Amino acid sequence: MEFFFEPRGIAVVGATTSKEKGGNIIVSNLKRGYQGQVYPVNPVTGKSKGLIVTLRFSMFQIP
């Protein structure tokens, strides 16, 4: 269960640059206190909170 409670990385599906939306709030909160890798995922590529947003992801892309 360690992988569930102490993950090395978290994918945030629905990450966005819109400050009022949940995906942005979640990424912001994770960047403040989470020590692992954050993987923002959104159909529109770009950057959110300084992180590269991926179009889609595969579990094989996450180390």
C-alpha positions, -999 to +999 in steps of 0.1 A: +000+000+000+030+023+002+027+031-036-008+044-028+000+065+003+035+076-006+036+078-044+067+090-063+046+109-088+010+121-093-008+127-126-033+155-125-058+148-153-076+181-162-047+204-153-053+239-166-039+274-166-074+288-155-068+299-119-104+293-108-106+257-120-099+226-099-071+212-120-051+244-115-058+245-077-047+209-073-014+214-092-008+246-071-013+227-039+009+198-049+037+221-059+037+237-025+041+206-004+044+174-024+080+162-028+074+138-058+069+145-095+037+161-107+025+152-142-002+177-154-024+161-182-047+181-205-057+178-241-042+212-248-004+211-244+015+240-228+026+249-193+008+251-160+026+264-130+059+260-147+053+223-155+050+210-190+014+198-196+012+166-216-016+158-241-019+123-227+002+100-207+009+063-203+019+046-171+050+035-191+061+072-193+062+076-156+094+064-140 
